[in-house]
Amino acid sequence: MQTRSFRNGRLSGLVLHEVQRLIAEEYPAPGSRLPKETELAERFHVSRIVVREAMKILEDRGVVEVRAGRGTLTVAPKPDRVKESLLRLFQDQPIPTIEETESLLELRQVLEETTASLAAVRATAEDLDEIESALGAMKEWEAGKLDDMVAADLRFHRAVMRAAHNRYLEMVLDPLMEVFLQQIKLTAGFSTGWDLHLNIFVEIRARNPVGARQAVRRLMKLTLADCRDALNKFVKSS
């Protein structure tokens, strides 16, 4: 690679990728000190400005931290930062294709089945109260405004996530669900499936992890059918 300005988007993207790979392969431990800016510029055959821009992006994403007198250090992933990164990833395409919707739902199903089964084992009384309250809000807004329906649906799934008491599952699943619901809302194809959500709660309350998994599976099956229908109608009307 020739030395160029970071304004060349392709070049800065390549350097960003290379620095990320460098961290993964040579500096995986949090708190590792990365080579100096000049060393990285020589290694990648680019200007220091390009390296500086790549490091700024990584710092904004919470991958590295610049400390006065100590240089640039790698940092452990933080839940909020991971959520923000995933949210940016999932938001790249506002209206998903049917194939993308199926892929997103496959991921949601795997994660939500696991989350619901863990909630059936770990949920506290307070967790169950919050899930039940969220169900009540969903019922109240079932025939209401679309934004309120989406918010109520998200509240239910987030309550189930919290009841699983695994912050890493929540870290990945929360932005995925939020963007998925917002995307489907744009097609005017959103429906709550309140009875199926109720079944998930019933199985969690009964401390039945297998039943909770099966209840999530039934909800995802209906959701996929609704999404296919909504997206087909949206495409035809566009």
ABEGO torsion letter per residue (X at the ends): XBBBBAABAAAAAAAAAAAAAAAAAABABBGBBBBBAAAAAAAAGBBAAAAAAAAAAAAAAGABBBBBGAEBBBBBBBAAAAAAAAAAAAAABABBBAAAAAAAAAAAAAAAAAAAAAAAAABBAAAAAAAAAAAAAAAAAAABBAAAAAAAAAAAAAAAAAAAGBAAAAAAAAAAAAAAAAAAAAAGABBAGAAAAAAAAAAAAAGBAAAAAAAAAAAAAAAAAAAAAAAAAAAAAX
